[in-house]
Amino acid sequence: MTDTRPETPTPDYTALFAQALQESPTQDAPVLRPFPAQVSPAGIPQGLVRVPDTAAPTALPVGHEVLAELRSQASMKIGEAAGADASMTEQDRRQRGQSIIRQVVSEWATKYAASGSDLTPQQERAVREAVFDELFRAGRLQPLLDDPNVENIIIYGDKVRVDYADRPTRTWDPIAKTDRDLINLINHLARMQGQGERALTPATPNLNLRLADGSRLAASAYVTPRPSIVIRRHRTRGQGLNDLVRWGTIDASLAHFLTAAVKGRKNIIVVGSQGVGKTSLLRAMAREIPSTERVGTLESEYELHLHEDPEGPEVVAYEGRESNGERGADGKLQGELTLSDLFPQLLRMSLRRVIVGEVRSKEVVPMLHAMNEGEGGSMATLHARSPQLSIERLATLCLEAGIGMTEALAYRLIAQAVDFVVFVRLVDETEFVGHDGRPGRKHRFVSHVMEITGIGEGGRPAHQMVFAPREQDGRREPRAVPHGNISQSCLEDLVRAGLDRTVLQRPWGSWGAPLETVVPL
């Protein structure tokens, strides 16, 4: 559908950010925290065979028709209890609900046993939990949301696919009996999250929201043949750079460099494809921001959760809001607040840094202005297939902003605003095992750190690789290792922030052994 909303005047982001800076106190460069030594991976297996799919959904002792009947009985009694006590809070309702569900299931189990089919205590508990999930949690989705190894849940009608961190993708039982039941489940989740007027309806056929565990849900219906839902899990939320070293995403040398880059107030864009760990890396880097600083975050749905970190900086967290599906006389969607709508207010919050969870649209222009005009230290993530293509992606978004931006101006703004591009790569080998029987796994690692050094040939941003893969004397390292390229002024800034410059003189970084892959990279 064509967007008929009129263009709104472009705010003066330069003036807004300058005003914010005048209100901000200065901070001394903080002390770097040490990182643990990298654990070296094992050698490379040689053979290739497909991993057998042995995972299976947990079976309930009864069908979902029985659960639906138990849910209906419990729901009626819970409603009666809530009607009799007007002061009942949501927590009280859940506690009362647990008691009622236990009673309802116990009575049903007694009748079920009379038919000659006794339930074990474990089976009866599984039924109680399933009924509770139907009423107060995510229904049949809940076991998947509780599984720490689930990364993505992809639903198309009755077809369900689950991506795991530790084994191959597999199909799953239907989440709902009918498409209408599936839509009702999604709207039930939206109501439980309390995120404004978000709902999946003919008037609002697209829905985006965050779940209680921080997962991000995107759903479409009425404009697709069947309801289509994707749930992207955030399996980790409290990790820092030292955790990423332990997991093999970065080595100790790169962790030290990124710490200095954050504390040296360099503007950083974390780049990669979907699901590679951009948000996790950005969150880990943000935890290096001194707790005395005031930071603004801007996200479509909260995923960074920096405002929930008691040991982190002071955070002003803004979240976009979807419309209620109606348009006003001016053609603008009622109730909608985009990231570009929120940016002017964010910059009035006396901030020292701005962090954009993911740059997708018009917010790219105020973000680049904030990076360019401030003290530095702002960060964001961006979808791009390589570090070099991130420049083109940023320029394209600037041109699509509809504010009269030219290609030359977009390139100049990028060159002046961005200091480093950090590229994260994903290698998925969960479908295979080596000849020794060890299964493959997913490898997420930083492969490049690119410095933007100013305007280059043809008016495009010039760049050089500070960290990148290396192949030399028969040895190949696909992960990011130092290449010794960095501008002198930038190096001096990082040294003042605590960088040990000898880190950049280690040709193979701090990796202790080759990356353990089924197929050598």
Protein Blocks (a to p, Z undefined) as FASTA:
>chain_A
ZZfbdcdddddfklmmmmmmmmpccdddddddddddddddddddfbdcddddfbdcdddf
bdfklmmmmmmmmmmmmmmmmmmmmklcfklmmmmmmmmmmmmmmmmmmmmmmnopacdf
klmmmmmmmmmmmmmmnmjmlmmmmpmkbmbdcdehjaccdddfkbccdddddfbfblkl
mmmmmmmmmmmnopajadcdfklmcccdddfkopacdddehjafbdcddddddfbfkbcf
klmmmnomacfklmmmmmmmmmnopacdddddehilpmmmmmmmmmmpcfkbccddddfb
dfklmmmmmkbccdddddddddehiacfkopaghiacfklmmmmmmmnopabdcdfbacb
lmlmmmmmmmmmmnbhiacddddfbfklmmmmmmmmmmmnonopafklmmmmmmmmpmbd
cddddddfklbccfkopacddddddfbdcddebjcehhiacdddfbdcddeehiacfbdc
dehiacfklmmmmmmnopafklmmmmnljafbdcddfbdZZ
